[in-house]
Amino acid sequence: MGDVLRQRGITEGKYGAGILVLPDKSLVHRGDWEGFHSSFKVSPDRNTAVSVVCNVDAPDHFRAANQLLDIWS
């Protein structure tokens, strides 16, 4: 994993075309642009997906996406 992903707490997985495949086989895409922060995550079984978008400086949008996925999957 590159330094950018490591700084965001992602230390394992495969990355390509903007999508990260985590060791549990879930799919993740994260982004930051002009004060907006987002996370998109798909469950390992591919039946559930969540997206979180925030417009504050220090959101924990990745944690929120994980918590929502835990509720709905």
N, C-alpha and C positions, 0 to 999 in steps of 0.2 A: 504494500500500500504506500502511496505517496505521502509526503509530509502534510499536505493539505487535509487529506482524509484522516491521518493520525491525529492531527490537532482537534478533529471533531469527534474523537472517540471511536473511530472505525479502524480496527487494526487487522482484520482478516476479511477475506472475500475476494471475489473476482469483479473487475470493473471493465465496462465497455459501453460505448454509445450513451454515456450519461447514466447508466443503470449499474448499481452495485448488487451483486448476488452474494448475500451473507452466508456464513457456514450453515445456518438452519434452513437455507434455500429460499428465504424471503427476499424480495426485491426492494431496493431503496433508491430513491433519487432525492437529493437535497440541493437547495439552491439559495443564494443570497444575491440581491440586486437592489441598489438604490434605497436601502432602508427596509426592504421586504425580505422575509426569510420563509422558506418553505421546506416541507418534507412530504414525500409521497412514499407510501409503503404498501406492498402487496404481501399477503400471508403466504406461508410456505405451500399451502394446498391450492393457492391461486383463486380461492373463493371469496376473499374479502380484500378490499383496498381502502385506504384512508389517505386523506390529504389535509395538511395543516398549513395555513398561511398566516403569518404575523407581520405586523408593521411597527414593531418596537425594536429597540436596539439589541437587547439581550434575551430573546425568547429561548425557551428550551423546546423548540418545535419538534425535534426528533423524539424527545421523551413523550411529548403529548401524542405524537403519532403512534408510538409503541403502546401507550396506555389505551388509546381508542381501539387499536387493533386487538388488544387483549380482551376488551369488552365485547367486541362484535364477532370475534372468531372463536 
